[in-house]
Amino acid sequence: MNRAVAEAMSKSGLTADSLAAQIGVDPKTAAKWANPGRIPQTRHRSKVAEVLGRDEEDLWPDLYKRREPAWFRPWTDIEREAVGLRYYESAVIPGLLQTEAYARAVLSSGLWADDDLEAHVETRLRRQAAVFDRPRPPLSVFVIDEAALRRGRPDIMAEQLDHLIALAERPAVMIHVLPLTAGFHPGQAGPFVIASTPDGGDVGYLDDQAAGRLSNDVAPLWAVWDSVRSLALPRDLTIDLMRARAWMT
């Protein structure tokens, strides 16, 4: 049993039924929150903590443990400290820009076990907060192939596109769509990220089917970046395109 949740419910005089009624979920769902490793979804968690009068970290300490694969952790350390990020993605919306529903859909299409899926979704959302919610967030520039905007269930993509438009209007976030009319281009070799570090250096990150890897040889990535960035739409036209796609979903 998650003793912190059970004790907080007891002190608050709440049962699974009464807690569920306040949160707006099924009592069986609320009962599971007192079990080890069972963590409410993002949209419920802060309200549960508020009702119970406790901090989220006190109730679910596992939430703040590192759930990402060991091979991915060096990159997330760099990402959290970067002063600049440049992302190119050809197939899906980059992880830092994904809504909870979109992230769940993408991750559930892979090989994650059901018990691990929510933990991986949570990890992805925490990565976003670690980058965008800093007092001084990094300048983050994203080039996304238009094909990524066309892949996904309409209900999920409508929310995702609205989220992209809102992010694109932040001063430290620049999103550019590479239109299908650009034809063949060097970015078709695969997605990558370039992180500019506080010490003035650059580190690249490349993903494949098995794992990701870091690279200090970023000159080839800069060459591809310059190419895809030059072919991408400017910020205002990108927002117009995303609004048009959102209207069509």
TAKA-V729434 format. One record per run of one state. SS is the DSSP state (@ for helix, = for strand, . for the rest). FROM is the first residue (numbers start at 1). LEN is the number of residues. If there is no record, write none. Layout:
BEGIN
ss=SS from=FROM len=LEN
ss=SS from=FROM len=LEN
END
This chain:
BEGIN
ss=. from=1 len=2
ss=@ from=3 len=10
ss=. from=13 len=3
ss=@ from=16 len=8
ss=. from=24 len=3
ss=@ from=27 len=6
ss=. from=33 len=9
ss=@ from=42 len=11
ss=. from=53 len=3
ss=@ from=56 len=4
ss=. from=60 len=1
ss=@ from=61 len=4
ss=. from=65 len=5
ss=@ from=70 len=12
ss=. from=82 len=2
ss== from=84 len=6
ss=. from=90 len=5
ss=@ from=95 len=3
ss=. from=98 len=2
ss=@ from=100 len=9
ss=. from=109 len=5
ss=@ from=114 len=19
ss=. from=133 len=6
ss== from=139 len=7
ss=@ from=146 len=4
ss=. from=150 len=4
ss=@ from=154 len=15
ss=. from=169 len=4
ss== from=173 len=6
ss=. from=179 len=1
ss=@ from=180 len=3
ss=. from=183 len=3
ss=@ from=186 len=4
ss=. from=190 len=2
ss== from=192 len=5
ss=. from=197 len=5
ss== from=202 len=6
ss=. from=208 len=4
ss== from=212 len=4
ss=. from=216 len=3
ss=@ from=219 len=13
ss=. from=232 len=3
ss=@ from=235 len=14
ss=. from=249 len=1
END
